[in-house]
């Protein structure tokens, strides 16, 4: 079994679209703040937080889809194993960020 690799923070979505993205569905649009993006084994994921839930602890994990000119959309992760692997990588990344900030 291959050991999971550490997620690496990237900035593709934020560089292309800014710190907020709009998700459209069911005839409505909701804005989300991009908390972070990370590359895990060549797949890029985005962690988003709803603007209406600014004080809450809920966050949403999406896969970033790329076109010829860079990121074009975020899409839900439908495979449960992929979602678990990405969520675990985000938790690990977050832990190391908190450790690094505590040392300052």
C-alpha positions as CSV (number, residue, x, y, z in Angstrom):
1,X,0.0,0.0,0.0
2,X,1.4,3.4,-1.0
3,X,1.8,6.0,1.8
4,X,-0.3,9.1,1.3
5,X,1.7,12.2,0.3
6,X,1.5,15.5,2.0
7,X,-0.8,18.0,0.3
8,X,0.9,21.1,-1.2
9,X,-0.9,24.4,-1.2
10,X,-1.5,25.9,-4.6
11,X,-3.1,29.1,-5.8
12,X,-4.6,28.3,-9.3
13,X,-8.3,29.1,-8.5
14,X,-7.5,32.2,-6.4
15,X,-5.2,33.6,-9.1
16,X,-7.8,33.0,-11.8
17,X,-11.0,33.9,-10.0
18,X,-10.1,35.7,-6.8
19,X,-10.9,34.8,-3.2
20,X,-14.5,34.1,-3.9
21,X,-16.3,31.8,-6.3
22,X,-20.0,31.6,-7.2
23,X,-21.7,28.3,-7.4
24,X,-24.9,28.1,-9.4
25,X,-27.5,25.5,-8.9
26,X,-31.3,25.1,-8.7
27,X,-31.8,28.6,-10.2
28,X,-29.8,30.3,-7.5
29,X,-26.3,31.5,-7.0
30,X,-24.3,31.3,-3.8
31,X,-20.9,32.8,-3.1
32,X,-18.2,30.9,-1.3
33,X,-14.8,32.1,0.0
34,X,-11.8,30.0,-1.0
35,X,-10.1,29.0,2.2
36,X,-7.3,27.1,0.5
37,X,-6.5,25.0,-2.5
38,X,-4.1,22.0,-2.5
39,X,-2.6,19.6,-4.9
40,X,-2.7,15.9,-3.8
41,X,-1.0,13.5,-6.2
42,X,-1.7,15.7,-9.2
43,X,-5.4,16.5,-8.4
44,X,-6.2,20.0,-7.2
45,X,-8.9,20.4,-4.5
46,X,-10.5,23.6,-3.1
47,X,-11.8,24.1,0.4
48,X,-14.7,26.6,0.3
49,X,-16.7,28.3,3.0
50,X,-20.2,29.7,2.4
51,X,-20.4,33.5,2.7
52,X,-23.7,33.1,4.7
53,X,-21.9,30.9,7.2
54,X,-18.9,33.2,7.9
55,X,-18.8,32.4,11.6
56,X,-19.6,28.7,11.4
57,X,-17.1,25.9,11.1
58,X,-18.6,24.3,8.0
59,X,-16.4,24.0,4.9
60,X,-16.9,22.3,1.6
61,X,-14.4,20.3,-0.4
62,X,-14.4,20.3,-4.2
63,X,-12.2,19.1,-7.0
64,X,-10.9,21.8,-9.3
65,X,-11.5,21.2,-13.0
66,X,-9.1,22.7,-15.5
67,X,-9.4,23.7,-19.1
68,X,-6.8,24.9,-21.6
69,X,-6.4,28.3,-19.8
70,X,-6.4,27.1,-16.2
71,X,-9.1,26.4,-13.6
72,X,-12.6,26.6,-15.0
73,X,-14.9,25.2,-12.3
74,X,-15.2,23.4,-9.1
75,X,-17.0,20.1,-9.0
76,X,-18.3,17.8,-6.3
77,X,-16.3,14.8,-5.3
78,X,-18.7,11.9,-5.8
79,X,-16.3,9.1,-5.0
80,X,-16.3,8.5,-1.2
81,X,-12.8,7.1,-1.1
82,X,-11.4,10.1,-3.0
83,X,-13.3,12.5,-0.7
84,X,-12.0,10.8,2.4
85,X,-8.4,10.9,1.1
86,X,-8.7,14.6,0.2
87,X,-10.3,15.5,3.5
88,X,-7.6,13.7,5.4
89,X,-4.9,15.5,3.4
90,X,-6.6,18.8,4.2
91,X,-6.8,18.0,7.9
92,X,-3.1,17.1,7.9
93,X,-2.2,20.3,6.0
94,X,-4.3,22.3,8.5
95,X,-2.6,20.7,11.5
96,X,0.9,21.6,10.1
97,X,-0.3,25.2,9.4
98,X,-1.5,25.6,13.0
99,X,1.8,24.1,14.3
100,X,3.8,26.5,12.1
101,X,1.7,29.5,13.3
102,X,2.0,28.5,16.9
103,X,5.8,28.5,16.6
104,X,5.8,32.1,15.6
